[in-house]
Amino acid sequence: MSNERDRILRLLEDGKITADQATRLIEALGSERPETDFCVPPSPPFGPRHFRVRGVGRGLDRIPDVVATAVASAMKNGYEPGEERSTDFPGKRYLLVKSVSGDLEVTRSAEERIGLSYSGGAVKVRSSGDQVVVRTMAGDVSATVPAEGRLELEVVSGDVSIIEVGSRIEVKTVSGDVDISQTTGDAQVRTVSGDVNLDRVSGSFVVQTRAGDVDLVTSGPVSGSVSTKSGDVTVALGSDPNLVLEMAIEEDGDISVEESLPHEVLEERERYMKVKFGAGSRTLVVKTCDGDIDVREATEK
């Protein structure tokens, strides 16, 4: 098994497989558990298109935290910390980052360019067309991207922070928190172990986490889905939410909606509630296997 793991890590180092693929391959060496759905409610209030989280059996639900630690530790060996460096890419709008054992911060650029600042570990950077690709091991990266830019971030053992940038955001993490604030585009966030915080955001969201809390604070129209296997979900709605919120808990937890928040209960039963806010022209599905769901009014910041 040791030889097979070394081969997988070499493939990751050479860029021939992704960090997500490496974690799945290493986990598969030690376990052949059957694939299952994320978690299906005993009396499904929604159809399969709402509750079946595709790919979780093959991906998130099969990657233990120890795999992320093993990959990160292995990739650190042989790399000495380097001095801080900066690179600038005028005219670029699409940032792709693959990071092992390092934090990533992305903020808005005032110009049509991508700027990078990184330190420690090993970093490889290349550009093609309007895309900038960053591969880093055991190093932190700070980036600036145009407000309407696209982000695709894959991180093993590290935190991700995104502020005021990204018309389209895709984040995959293994062992790390994700913070996204003041964005107006679409976002997909998938984590194995870590909290997800979406602060003052609007757009369409797909959030999936195996173990972690999810906090969503809206500043405009939202739709999509939020799923966590083990963790609490808090939804803080801004003014005029205009939303239908469908909420379900499979095993253990409570659903609560702040009474002072104007709403209409459309349907309610044990561990399930469907609530309309305003005209209800958009839909947000929230689900947890083991945790509470709390809906409240957002406070001004």
Buried (B, 14 or more C-beta within 10 A) or exposed (E): EEEEBEEBBEBBBEEEBBBBBBBBBBBBEEEEEEEEEBBBBEEBBBEEEBBBBEEBBEBBBBBBBEBBBBBBEBBBEEBEEBEEEEBEBEEBBBBBBBBBBBBBBBBBBEEBBBBBBBBBBBBEBEBEEBBBBBBBBBBBBBBBBBBBBBBBBBBBBBBBBBBBBBBBBBBBBBBBBBBBBBBBBBBBBBBBBBBBBBBBBBBBBBBBBBBBBBBBBBBBBBBBBBBBBBBBBBBBBBEEBBBBBBBBBBBEBEBEBEEEBEBEEEEEEEBBBBBBBBEBEBBBBBBBBBBBBBBBEBEEE
